[in-house]
Amino acid sequence: MQFSEETLRQYATQWPALPNILTANAFQNLAPGAKTCIVIEGMTRAGRYALASSMSEELNLKKFAFAEWLAKYQPADEPEKAAIETSLKNGTYLPDSLSVKIADWALEEFFRTEYSADDFYTRPFIMVGYPRTEAQILHFQSVLAKHSIYALLAIIEVNQKESQRRMVEKPIARIGHETDHVPEIQTVKIGEYYLKTHGLLKWLELLGKATVFRVCIDKKDYENRPGGELSVTDRGDYVVVSSSDLSKMIMMFLKMVHFVHYSGA
């Protein structure tokens, strides 16, 4: 479906401004001392956590992974405990109110214990697993504003064949993914994503508030592409770019190429 410029302008006036979530161009032109984060988004099994880990480890950037903080969270009461257990067992999202509460606590702890700024140059941190819904992104905007941080949303996109292939793979040993290969859980997880996250990400993309990075490249396009070789997995009619190379591509796109040059990646 195509939208006219006038329609987009009308919708944009109804949507919260989200001033701390920037377009790629605005993010690229921030002052060196600006506090920043790169939020890795995408559908279930797109490789968000693998990419976040790669960027953190290879480029020496701090990482905030919502699932890891969820594992540390102590439920305040039995209803909270039951909600978390149900979410992990059935592949459903946590209620927004609980997700926001946990994220609010976790982010403050992260800023207090792990993330520090520098007057001359501040390294970005990587964020994954939050925000995933409209309520969560409004909360995220308030946290960013409170701490004077600017964010770039990077959507990791895989094609349909790769998505289906990953769904039948044994999942990575990670909280909340123990039963990802069970068909019923797959259906629930994908359904939750399309009902609560996909539309939000597409809208942010339309507004220029999110940038798509495609993991899968058509074989012919890959063979004819300019530039150096990439580390890829050959799937026959397409290739899958490695998390390591995708992380470098993102940083170079954001004009943070020095992280790649001086990290040893």
C-alpha positions in Angstrom: 0.0 0.0 0.0 1.3 3.4 -0.9 0.7 6.6 1.1 0.7 10.1 -0.2 3.0 12.7 1.3 -0.1 14.5 2.7 -1.3 11.4 4.4 2.1 10.7 5.9 2.2 14.3 7.2 -1.2 13.9 8.8 -0.3 10.7 10.5 3.0 12.1 11.6 1.3 14.9 13.5 -0.7 12.3 15.4 2.3 10.2 16.3 4.4 11.1 19.3 7.5 13.0 18.2 10.1 10.6 19.8 12.8 13.4 19.5 15.5 11.2 21.0 15.0 8.4 18.4 16.8 9.8 15.3 16.9 9.3 11.6 20.1 7.8 10.3 21.3 11.2 8.9 20.7 13.0 12.3 22.5 10.2 14.1 25.5 10.3 11.8 25.8 14.1 12.5 25.7 14.1 16.2 28.6 15.7 18.1 31.4 13.3 19.2 30.5 13.7 22.9 26.8 12.8 22.4 25.5 9.8 24.4 24.1 7.2 21.9 22.7 3.7 21.6 22.0 1.4 18.7 18.8 -0.6 19.2 18.7 -3.9 17.3 15.2 -4.8 16.2 13.6 -7.3 13.9 11.3 -10.3 13.9 11.6 -13.5 15.9 14.8 -15.5 15.0 16.1 -12.7 12.8 19.4 -12.9 14.6 19.0 -9.8 16.8 20.7 -11.2 19.9 23.5 -12.8 17.9 24.2 -9.4 16.2 24.0 -7.5 19.5 26.5 -9.9 21.0 28.8 -9.7 18.0 28.8 -5.9 18.1 29.4 -5.9 21.8 32.2 -8.4 21.8 34.1 -7.5 18.6 33.7 -3.7 18.8 34.0 -3.5 22.6 30.6 -1.8 23.1 28.4 -2.3 26.2 25.3 -4.3 25.7 21.8 -4.1 27.3 19.9 -7.3 26.6 16.4 -7.2 28.0 16.3 -11.0 28.4 19.4 -11.0 30.6 18.0 -8.4 32.9 14.7 -10.2 33.0 16.6 -13.2 34.4 18.0 -11.0 37.2 14.6 -9.4 38.0 13.0 -10.4 41.3 9.2 -10.4 40.9 7.4 -8.2 43.4 4.6 -10.6 44.0 3.0 -13.9 42.8 1.1 -12.2 39.9 4.4 -10.9 38.5 6.1 -14.2 38.9 3.2 -16.0 37.2 3.2 -13.5 34.3 6.9 -14.0 33.7 6.6 -17.8 33.8 3.6 -17.8 31.4 5.5 -15.5 29.0 8.5 -17.8 28.9 6.5 -21.0 28.7 4.1 -19.9 26.0 6.2 -17.6 23.9 4.0 -14.6 24.6 5.0 -11.0 25.3 5.0 -9.8 28.9 2.2 -7.3 29.7 3.4 -3.9 28.7 3.0 -2.6 32.3 5.4 -5.3 33.6 7.8 -4.9 30.7 8.1 -1.2 31.3 8.6 -1.7 35.0 11.4 -4.2 34.5 13.0 -2.1 31.7 12.8 1.0 33.9 14.6 -0.7 36.7 17.1 -2.5 34.5 18.1 0.6 32.5 18.7 2.6 35.6 20.9 -0.2 36.9 22.7 -0.5 33.6 23.4 3.3 33.6 24.6 3.1 37.2 26.9 0.1 37.0 27.9 -0.4 33.3 27.5 2.6 31.1 29.6 5.7 31.4 29.9 8.9 29.3 32.9 10.9 28.3 33.0 14.7 27.6 35.2 14.2 24.5 33.9 10.9 23.0 31.2 8.6 24.2 31.0 5.1 22.8 27.5 3.9 21.9 25.9 1.0 23.7 24.0 -1.8 22.0 20.4 -2.5 23.0 18.3 -5.6 22.2 14.9 -7.0 23.3 13.4 -3.7 24.2 11.3 -1.7 23.2 9.0 -3.9 21.2 5.6 -2.2 21.5 4.1 1.3 21.3 3.8 1.6 25.1 7.4 0.4 25.5 8.8 2.8 22.9 7.1 5.8 24.6 8.7 4.7 27.9 12.0 4.3 26.1 11.8 7.8 24.7 11.2 9.1 28.3 14.3 7.3 29.5 16.4 8.6 26.6 15.3 12.1 27.3 16.0 11.8 31.0 19.6 10.7 30.4 20.2 12.9 27.2 20.8 9.8 25.1 20.0 9.5 21.3 19.1 6.2 19.7 19.3 4.7 16.2 16.9 1.8 15.5 18.4 -0.8 13.3 15.9 -3.4 11.9 17.5 -6.7 11.0 15.6 -8.3 8.1 15.8 -11.8 6.8 13.9 -13.2 3.8 11.0 -15.7 4.1 13.1 -18.7 3.2 15.7 -18.0 5.9 13.1 -17.1 8.4 11.4 -20.5 7.9 14.7 -22.4 8.0 15.6 -20.8 11.3 12.3 -21.7 12.8 13.1 -25.4 12.5 16.6 -25.1 13.8 17.4 -25.9 17.4 17.4 -22.5 19.1 20.2 -20.8 20.9 20.3 -21.7 24.6 18.9 -18.4 25.9 16.1 -17.5 28.3 12.7 -17.6 26.6 14.0 -19.6 23.6 14.0 -23.1 25.1 11.0 -24.2 23.1 11.3 -22.1 19.9 11.5 -25.1 17.7 8.0 -26.4 18.8 5.6 -25.5 16.0 2.9 -24.2 18.4 5.4 -21.9 20.1 6.7 -20.7 16.8 3.2 -19.7 15.8 2.6 -17.8 19.0 6.0 -16.0 18.9 5.5 -14.9 15.2 1.9 -14.0 15.9 2.9 -11.8 18.9 5.6 -10.1 16.7 3.2 -9.3 13.9 0.4 -8.2 16.2 2.5 -6.0 18.5 5.9 -5.1 16.9 5.9 -5.4 13.1 3.5 -2.6 12.4 5.3 -0.3 14.9 8.7 -1.0 13.2 7.2 -0.4 9.7 5.7 2.9 10.8 9.0 4.0 12.3 10.7 3.0 9.1 8.2 5.2 7.1 8.9 8.1 9.4 12.7 7.6 8.9 13.0 6.7 12.6 14.3 3.2 11.8 16.8 1.9 9.3 16.6 -1.6 7.7 19.7 -3.8 7.3 19.1 -6.9 5.1 20.9 -10.0 6.2 20.1 -12.0 3.1 21.4 -11.0 -0.3 20.3 -12.6 -3.6 23.2 -14.7 -5.0 23.5 -12.8 -8.2 23.4 -9.4 -6.4 26.1 -10.7 -4.0 28.3 -11.9 -6.8 28.0 -8.6 -8.7 28.3 -6.3 -5.7 31.3 -3.9 -5.5 33.6 -3.8 -2.5 35.5 -6.4 -0.5 34.5 -10.0 0.3 32.0 -10.7 3.1 31.8 -13.7 5.4 28.6 -15.3 4.2 26.7 -18.6 4.4 25.7 -19.9 1.0 22.0 -21.0 0.9 21.9 -21.7 -2.9 19.9 -18.8 -4.4 20.9 -16.3 -1.6 23.6 -15.8 0.9 23.4 -14.8 4.6 25.8 -12.2 5.9 27.6 -13.1 9.1 26.9 -11.2 12.3 30.5 -10.1 12.4 30.4 -8.5 9.0 26.9 -7.1 9.5 28.1 -5.3 12.6 30.9 -3.7 10.7 28.5 -2.7 7.9 26.2 -1.0 10.4 29.1 0.9 12.1 30.5 2.1 8.8 27.0 3.2 7.6 26.8 5.2 10.8 30.2 6.8 10.1 31.7 5.1 13.2 34.2 3.2 11.1 37.0 3.9 13.6 35.4 1.3 15.9 36.0 -1.3 13.2 39.6 -0.1 12.4 40.7 0.0 16.0 38.8 -2.9 17.5 40.7 -5.6 15.7 37.5 -6.8 14.1 
